[in-house]
Amino acid sequence: MKKIHLITGASSGMGMEFVRQLKGSVNDEEFWLIARRKEKMEALLRQEGLRGRAFGLDLTQTESFQEIKQALALEDVRIITLVNAAGYGKIGDFKDISEKDALGMVDLNCRALLAITKLSLPYLVRGSVIYQFASVAAFLPQPYFAVYAAGKAFVLSFSRALNQELKRYGIQVVAICPNPVETEFFQRAGVEKEVNLIKKIGMEPKEKVVATAIKRAKRGKDISISHYTAKTIYLISRLLPHGFVLRMEEKFLRSKV
Ligand SMILES: NC(=O)c1ccc[n+]([C@@H]2O[C@H](COP(=O)([O-])OP(=O)(O)OC[C@H]3O[C@@H](n4cnc5c(N)ncnc54)[C@H](OP(=O)(O)O)[C@@H]3O)[C@@H](O)[C@H]2O)c1
């Protein structure tokens, strides 16, 4: 029986960091990595001296889910860790964001996360952990990051509810809500002016995001927020009327985007 860590978005950023930090967490482990750039994941497996497989797949395409499903069905596997890190965000006025990008964000950040979680369920065992990448953007609707923030709210809500459902099977779900993190994410997010705006809320290192999430899982928590700004925004989202916060956000952001 193979014990595997199944990680999407493992060719870069926080998915890749998860590979490094999970290394050695169980005996006889294998890493099954999914992203479009297969060569980056193969190089990672080689560099880290890990056993496993790299799947070069576009997770916005339904056929990709089928391929993972088949690979899992062909072997005797248990999924010890599932990390859904594949994701991207486009900043800007909704009317200016292409239809491809608007739908693409939903397809990758929500639909693929849901599909990979669903197809993994039969292979999860007591003690397995699912890490889902939400964001600080999940806490409030966000003008000029509207689709991304709405998608991450979906991830947060879905993950916390699923954690409650899976508790009785000894399976844990942790929703990770990072502040901005310096990864390739910002190469895709928008132009420099827009990106700098998001970065202004405070950057945090990917190593800390991942280490905190692993610690939170060990403590049985369903949400991981590692930066004080994100914790403050979480509190604001609970305390202040959203209508008021939205007006403030929009006023501030309109002058910048
Ligand atoms: N960085 C931040 O500021 C930040 C803050 C909060 C939350 N997050 C969330 O954290 C997660 C990880 O982001 P990151 O910062 O590590 O970003 P990143 O460095 O850009 O990594 C994103 C990963 O997603 C993969 N990916 C993108 N499009 C894909 C597709 N169509 N099919 C399959 N894989 C795809 C990329 O691989 P390929 O290009 O090889 O496909 C890459 O491995 C995301 O869900 C993001 O929304 C990020």
The ligand as a MOL file (V3000), in Angstrom:
LIG
                    3D

  0  0  0     0  0            999 V3000
M  V30 BEGIN CTAB
M  V30 COUNTS 48 52 0 0 0
M  V30 BEGIN ATOM
M  V30 1 N 0.6360 34.4890 -3.3520 0
M  V30 2 C -0.3240 35.1090 -2.6980 0
M  V30 3 O -0.2570 36.3080 -2.4220 0
M  V30 4 C -1.5180 34.3280 -2.2090 0
M  V30 5 C -2.2520 34.8600 -1.1340 0
M  V30 6 C -3.3640 34.1700 -0.6800 0
M  V30 7 C -3.7340 32.9620 -1.2770 0
M  V30 8 N -3.0190 32.4850 -2.3180 0 CHG=1
M  V30 9 C -3.4380 31.2090 -2.9230 0
M  V30 10 O -2.4440 30.2510 -2.6470 0
M  V30 11 C -2.4230 29.2430 -3.6600 0
M  V30 12 C -0.9960 29.0480 -4.1490 0
M  V30 13 O -0.5890 30.2550 -4.7940 0
M  V30 14 P 0.9420 30.6530 -4.9550 0
M  V30 15 O 1.1020 31.9730 -4.3180 0
M  V30 16 O 1.8360 29.5430 -4.5690 0 CHG=-1
M  V30 17 O 0.9550 30.9060 -6.5200 0
M  V30 18 P 1.9290 30.4090 -7.6830 0
M  V30 19 O 3.3520 30.4330 -7.2510 0
M  V30 20 O 1.5300 31.1930 -8.8730 0
M  V30 21 O 1.4830 28.8790 -7.8780 0
M  V30 22 C 0.2690 28.5430 -8.4780 0
M  V30 23 C 0.3150 27.0800 -8.8780 0
M  V30 24 O -0.9230 26.7730 -9.5550 0
M  V30 25 C -0.6060 26.0640 -10.7370 0
M  V30 26 N -1.6000 26.3190 -11.7780 0
M  V30 27 C -1.9500 27.5070 -12.3050 0
M  V30 28 N -2.8490 27.3430 -13.2890 0
M  V30 29 C -3.0800 26.0020 -13.3780 0
M  V30 30 C -3.8920 25.1850 -14.2030 0
M  V30 31 N -4.6850 25.7140 -15.1410 0
M  V30 32 N -3.8520 23.8400 -14.0210 0
M  V30 33 C -3.0560 23.2910 -13.0870 0
M  V30 34 N -2.2780 24.0070 -12.2600 0
M  V30 35 C -2.2730 25.3420 -12.4130 0
M  V30 36 C 0.7560 26.6130 -11.1630 0
M  V30 37 O 1.4520 25.6800 -11.9630 0
M  V30 38 P 1.5790 25.7030 -13.5640 0
M  V30 39 O 1.7300 27.1230 -13.9890 0
M  V30 40 O 2.7780 24.8410 -13.7990 0
M  V30 41 O 0.3210 25.0680 -14.0500 0
M  V30 42 C 1.4430 26.7500 -9.8170 0
M  V30 43 O 2.0380 25.5240 -9.4580 0
M  V30 44 C -3.4010 29.7280 -4.7370 0
M  V30 45 O -4.6300 29.0570 -4.5620 0
M  V30 46 C -3.5750 31.2130 -4.4340 0
M  V30 47 O -4.8380 31.6860 -4.8420 0
M  V30 48 C -1.9280 33.1380 -2.7960 0
M  V30 END ATOM
M  V30 BEGIN BOND
M  V30 1 1 1 2
M  V30 2 2 2 3
M  V30 3 1 2 4
M  V30 4 1 4 5
M  V30 5 2 4 48
M  V30 6 2 5 6
M  V30 7 1 6 7
M  V30 8 2 7 8
M  V30 9 1 8 9
M  V30 10 1 8 48
M  V30 11 1 9 10
M  V30 12 1 9 46
M  V30 13 1 10 11
M  V30 14 1 11 12
M  V30 15 1 11 44
M  V30 16 1 12 13
M  V30 17 1 13 14
M  V30 18 2 14 15
M  V30 19 1 14 16
M  V30 20 1 14 17
M  V30 21 1 17 18
M  V30 22 2 18 19
M  V30 23 1 18 20
M  V30 24 1 18 21
M  V30 25 1 21 22
M  V30 26 1 22 23
M  V30 27 1 23 24
M  V30 28 1 23 42
M  V30 29 1 24 25
M  V30 30 1 25 26
M  V30 31 1 25 36
M  V30 32 1 26 27
M  V30 33 1 26 35
M  V30 34 2 27 28
M  V30 35 1 28 29
M  V30 36 1 29 30
M  V30 37 2 29 35
M  V30 38 1 30 31
M  V30 39 2 30 32
M  V30 40 1 32 33
M  V30 41 2 33 34
M  V30 42 1 34 35
M  V30 43 1 36 37
M  V30 44 1 36 42
M  V30 45 1 37 38
M  V30 46 2 38 39
M  V30 47 1 38 40
M  V30 48 1 38 41
M  V30 49 1 42 43
M  V30 50 1 44 45
M  V30 51 1 44 46
M  V30 52 1 46 47
M  V30 END BOND
M  V30 END CTAB
M  END
